């Protein structure tokens, strides 16, 4: 137990926290720089912004193109698959996430993505007569996730969905339709259980 020094606790706002991470000890910064270099050489379709912290592993499959913004943090095993374009905004945390993209998936700045699944493709047609036909443009639609969105553990975000800024997707939630700004959704089907403006 630490002795009480009488000093007031220091609170750090999110933008300041990211600035503190940029001033990490030299050995840690060098390790992150080496990992960025290694992944850039391994995956030519991967673009990493300045100060990206790769604490876990990244895997790209099937020709997907991925752009990860400045100061993002990659924890555990983050996987990207598909033939589309994924763009992740700055200061976002990806923690054991899986993103499948056959069109486009856009993730905003300062988001928190846990071990969730985001997929813009149904892989099969819903129509029984076409169920075994190969997927085509009708089975996929872009996904857009706004700034400062938190997606909880085991959540599933389906094709064509837009999640507006400052919202929270609860654990194990299935997001099938657009989520408005500044709210919390849970369940399957999703339902709004809290609004931050109220």
C-alpha positions as CSV (number, residue, x, y, z in Angstrom):
1,X,0.0,0.0,0.0
2,X,1.3,3.4,-1.0
3,X,1.8,6.0,1.7
4,X,-0.5,9.0,1.5
5,X,1.6,11.9,0.2
6,X,-1.2,14.4,0.5
7,X,-1.0,15.3,-3.2
8,X,-4.2,15.6,-5.1
9,X,-4.7,12.8,-7.7
10,X,-3.9,13.7,-11.3
11,X,-6.7,13.4,-13.8
12,X,-5.8,13.0,-17.5
13,X,-8.2,14.0,-20.2
14,X,-8.3,11.6,-23.3
15,X,-6.3,13.9,-25.7
16,X,-3.6,14.4,-23.0
17,X,-3.5,10.6,-22.4
18,X,-2.6,10.1,-26.1
19,X,0.1,12.8,-25.8
20,X,1.5,11.0,-22.7
21,X,1.7,7.7,-24.7
22,X,3.7,9.5,-27.4
23,X,6.2,10.4,-24.7
24,X,6.7,6.7,-23.6
25,X,10.3,5.6,-22.7
26,X,12.6,5.4,-25.6
27,X,12.9,1.5,-25.6
28,X,9.1,1.2,-25.8
29,X,8.8,3.7,-28.7
30,X,11.6,1.8,-30.5
31,X,9.7,-1.5,-30.0
32,X,6.5,0.0,-31.5
33,X,8.5,1.5,-34.4
34,X,10.1,-1.9,-35.1
35,X,6.7,-3.6,-35.1
36,X,5.2,-1.0,-37.4
37,X,8.1,-1.5,-39.8
38,X,7.8,-5.3,-39.7
39,X,4.0,-5.1,-40.4
40,X,4.5,-2.6,-43.2
41,X,6.9,-5.0,-44.9
42,X,4.7,-8.0,-44.3
43,X,1.5,-6.5,-45.6
44,X,1.9,-4.1,-48.5
45,X,-1.9,-3.4,-48.3
46,X,-1.5,-2.1,-44.7
47,X,-1.0,1.6,-44.0
48,X,0.0,2.6,-40.4
49,X,-0.2,6.1,-39.1
50,X,2.4,7.8,-36.9
51,X,2.7,6.4,-33.4
52,X,0.5,3.3,-33.9
53,X,1.1,0.9,-30.9
54,X,1.0,-2.7,-31.9
55,X,0.8,-4.6,-28.6
56,X,-0.6,-7.8,-30.1
57,X,-0.8,-9.2,-33.6
58,X,-2.4,-8.0,-36.9
59,X,-3.5,-10.4,-39.7
60,X,-4.8,-9.4,-43.1
61,X,-6.4,-11.9,-45.5
62,X,-8.0,-12.1,-48.9
63,X,-6.5,-8.9,-50.3
64,X,-8.2,-6.5,-47.9
65,X,-6.7,-3.0,-47.8
66,X,-6.4,-1.4,-44.3
67,X,-5.5,2.1,-43.2
68,X,-5.0,2.6,-39.5
69,X,-4.8,6.2,-38.2
70,X,-2.2,7.9,-36.0
71,X,-1.8,6.8,-32.4
72,X,-4.1,3.8,-32.7
73,X,-3.6,0.9,-30.3
74,X,-3.7,-2.8,-31.4
75,X,-4.2,-5.3,-28.6
76,X,-4.3,-9.1,-28.7
77,X,-5.1,-10.6,-32.2
78,X,-6.8,-8.1,-34.6
79,X,-8.0,-9.6,-37.9
80,X,-9.0,-8.1,-41.1
81,X,-10.5,-10.0,-44.1
82,X,-12.2,-9.5,-47.4
83,X,-11.5,-7.6,-50.6
84,X,-12.6,-4.1,-49.6
85,X,-11.2,-1.1,-47.9
86,X,-11.1,-0.6,-44.1
87,X,-10.2,2.8,-42.6
88,X,-9.7,3.3,-38.9
89,X,-9.5,6.9,-37.5
90,X,-6.8,8.1,-35.1
91,X,-6.6,7.3,-31.4
92,X,-8.8,4.2,-31.7
93,X,-8.3,1.0,-29.7
94,X,-8.8,-2.3,-31.5
95,X,-8.8,-5.1,-28.9
96,X,-9.1,-8.6,-30.4
97,X,-11.5,-7.3,-33.1
98,X,-12.5,-9.0,-36.4
99,X,-13.5,-6.9,-39.4
100,X,-14.7,-8.5,-42.5
101,X,-15.0,-6.1,-45.4
102,X,-16.0,-6.7,-49.0
103,X,-17.0,-3.1,-49.8
104,X,-16.0,-0.4,-47.2
105,X,-15.8,-0.2,-43.4
106,X,-15.0,3.2,-41.9
107,X,-14.3,3.5,-38.1
108,X,-14.1,7.0,-36.7
109,X,-11.6,8.6,-34.3
110,X,-11.2,7.7,-30.6
111,X,-13.3,4.5,-30.9
112,X,-13.1,1.5,-28.6
113,X,-13.6,-1.8,-30.4
114,X,-13.5,-4.9,-28.2
115,X,-13.6,-8.5,-29.3
116,X,-16.5,-7.8,-31.6
117,X,-17.3,-8.7,-35.2
118,X,-18.0,-6.2,-37.9
119,X,-19.0,-7.6,-41.3
120,X,-20.4,-5.9,-44.4
121,X,-21.4,-9.1,-46.2
122,X,-24.1,-11.7,-45.7
123,X,-22.0,-14.3,-47.7
124,X,-25.2,-16.0,-48.8
125,X,-28.5,-14.7,-50.4
126,X,-31.5,-14.7,-48.1
127,X,-33.9,-15.7,-51.0
128,X,-34.2,-19.5,-50.8
129,X,-34.0,-19.9,-54.5
130,X,-30.6,-18.1,-54.6
131,X,-29.2,-19.3,-51.3
132,X,-26.3,-21.3,-52.8
133,X,-25.4,-18.8,-55.5
134,X,-22.1,-17.0,-55.0
135,X,-22.3,-13.7,-53.1
136,X,-22.5,-10.5,-55.2
137,X,-23.1,-6.8,-54.7
138,X,-26.6,-7.4,-53.3
139,X,-25.2,-9.3,-50.3
140,X,-22.9,-6.5,-49.1
141,X,-23.2,-2.9,-48.0
142,X,-20.8,-0.4,-46.4
143,X,-20.6,0.1,-42.7
144,X,-19.8,3.5,-41.0
145,X,-18.9,3.9,-37.4
146,X,-18.7,7.5,-36.1
147,X,-16.3,9.1,-33.7
148,X,-16.0,8.0,-30.1
149,X,-18.1,4.8,-30.5
150,X,-17.6,2.0,-28.0
151,X,-18.5,-1.5,-29.3
152,X,-18.7,-4.1,-26.5
153,X,-17.5,-7.7,-26.3
154,X,-19.1,-10.3,-28.7
155,X,-21.2,-7.6,-30.4
156,X,-22.0,-8.2,-34.1
157,X,-22.4,-5.2,-36.5
158,X,-24.1,-6.2,-39.8
159,X,-23.9,-4.8,-43.3
160,X,-25.2,-1.4,-44.3
161,X,-25.3,-0.1,-40.7
162,X,-24.3,3.4,-39.5
163,X,-23.4,3.9,-35.8
164,X,-23.5,7.6,-35.0
165,X,-20.9,9.4,-32.8
166,X,-20.6,8.9,-29.0
167,X,-22.8,5.8,-28.9
168,X,-22.3,2.5,-27.1
169,X,-23.1,-1.0,-28.4
170,X,-23.5,-3.3,-25.5
171,X,-22.0,-6.8,-25.1
172,X,-23.4,-9.5,-27.4
173,X,-25.7,-6.9,-29.1
174,X,-26.6,-7.6,-32.8
175,X,-26.7,-4.3,-34.7
176,X,-29.0,-4.6,-37.7
177,X,-30.1,-1.1,-38.2
178,X,-28.6,2.4,-37.8
179,X,-27.8,3.6,-34.3
180,X,-28.5,7.2,-33.4
181,X,-25.9,9.5,-31.8
182,X,-25.2,9.6,-28.0
183,X,-27.1,6.5,-26.9
184,X,-26.6,2.9,-25.6
185,X,-28.1,0.0,-27.5
186,X,-28.3,-3.6,-26.3
187,X,-29.9,-6.9,-27.2
188,X,-31.0,-8.8,-30.3
189,X,-32.7,-7.1,-32.0
190,X,-31.0,-4.0,-30.8
191,X,-32.9,-1.5,-28.6
192,X,-32.0,1.9,-27.2
193,X,-31.8,1.8,-23.4
194,X,-30.1,5.1,-22.6
195,X,-29.7,8.5,-24.2
196,X,-26.9,10.7,-23.0
197,X,-28.8,13.9,-23.8
198,X,-31.6,13.1,-21.5
